[in-house]
Amino acid sequence: MAGKPGLQCRMNIIINLSKKGEKMAKKDKEFVKEITPMEEDFSRWYTDVIMKTELVDYSPVKGFMVIRPYGYALWEKIQEYADAKFKATGHKNMYFPLLIPESLLNKEKEHVEGFAPEVAWVTHGGDHELSERLVVRPTSETIICHMYAKWLNSYRDLPFLYNQWCSVVRWEKSTRPFLRTSEFLWQEGHTLHETAEEAQAETLQMLEIYRQVAEDLMAMPVVTGRKSDKERFAGAEATYTMEALMHDGQALQAGTSHNLGQHFTKAFDIKFQGRDGKEQYPYHTSWGISTRLIGGLIMVHSDNRGLVLPPKMAPVQVVIIPIAQKKEGVLEKANELYNALKDKGISVELDDSTEYSPGWKFNQYEMKGYPIRIEIGPRDIENNQAVAVRRDKLEKEFISLDNIADTISDMLKTMQADLFEKAKAHREAHTYIVEDYEQYKKDLPNRPGFAKMMWCDERACEDKLKEETGATIRCIPFEQENLGDKCHICGKPAKHMIYAARAY
């Protein structure tokens, strides 16, 4: 009988521990919710990823998104990198009004026709009807040109190299966070130049900066080239684009740069006194990238476990997770690692919280795409090592604590390069040459990707391509290939090699 109370006590302890374990397991299960496999439903997978990683949330107004801190941190990475490039090439930031008078929008006919279906109008100020409707900017060419006409006097004032970071509103019928929303964040550069040659050089220079943003920062390979006349920006003389291929084989227009010629400067009567003393119209460019890039980032790199972020894009590059942290020396060593990485210029977090188990933390940081996870416990310390896990590989690697900051720095650089090469290999595996147009139409539903084909430069063929396949001409690439002398669509003499694809 003397042993029974002790047995009962032990049983109570076991029961309590079991309940505690069940509670912890339930808590873990509630957080680490399933993400729909992309192979099953790519659209649902994308939505699951952006919602479960808390990048965005839906607002009360359809088509408008709330960008949460983790999502906005990604935009800040793009802003920081691009803005430095802009300033290094002589551009300065400004800000122009959100509201534009209807009369200004109507000054450039082709432009207003291009945006008319998407604009949002302000008709009242308080209880009073406005004497003139105001448009919520879908883009700012008109208001900026109005101001440029006031500021420009002489060729000595040129070039105007200005940019603004802002939001624009285009009332989209079908929306998806980041990819196509009624309001989105972007930058729009607007420059004036003395000559057509200078404007063309500017247009291509900015496209090259965008390529660097995509490839060097985001590890997202792109094809660069010129848009067809049908796809060019409303009011532009020529539009240049960078096109990326998503994991599901659809294309994404990731950034555009427009040579606007003198269309807007003539419409807005922007003149300057030239070197010969005569009045002239300057040449105009505009260019922009937006939060759409974040959607591209997700759909190029991420997987069924959640986000995969290239180290240069990651708000936090490394997370340190102590194992058995109550044991002597573990937290001290974890803090020592934290300081060493921070001093190296690596963005790092130390998760020493006790609310969740290490396994729960592993899942959390994998889902959120932290590039590297470091685990450090008593046995690791004894062996002068730590465990490092790259998010893209999910393989444990034992690394020495000696010079660990250098080791992790090298791992981050390697991961950045590997992600670019992996995305490039995927694009190349899903890029093919069209041999026969009729066969292309049959194969396309089961063969997504970039299709390279020859085109006669006729609008009728471009329309036919979209009507019969749902694909569009993504660009006429700068790097042309001779795939034959006839248009794949109509058989007439070909003028260009094009990239065609279905697109977001």
Buried (B, 14 or more C-beta within 10 A) or exposed (E): EEEEEEEEEEEEEEEEEEEEEEEBEEBBEEEBEEBBEBEEEBEEBBBBBBBBBEBBEEEEEEBBBEBBEBBBBBBEBBBEBBBEBBEEEEBEEBEBEBEBBBEBBBBBEEBBEBBEEBBBEBEEEEEEEBEEBBBBBBBBBBBBBBBBEEEBEEBEBBBBBBBBBBBBBBBBEEBBBBBBBBBBBBBBBBBBBBBBEBBBBBBBBBBBBBBBBBBBBBBBBBBBBBBBEEBBBBBBBBBBBBBBBBBBBBBBBBBBBBBBBBBBBBBBEBBBBBEEEEEBBBBBBBBBBBBBBBBBBBBBBBBBBBBBBBBBBBBBBBBBBBBEBEEEEBBEBBBBBBEBBBEBEBBBBBBBEEEBBBEBBBBBBBBBBBBBBBBBBBEBBEEEBBBBBBBBEEEEBEBEBEEBBEBBBEBBEEBBEBBBEBBBEBBEEBBBBBEEBEEBBEBBEEEBBBBBBBBBBBEEBBEBBBEBBEBBBBBBBEEEEEBBEEBBBBEBEBEBBBBBBBBB
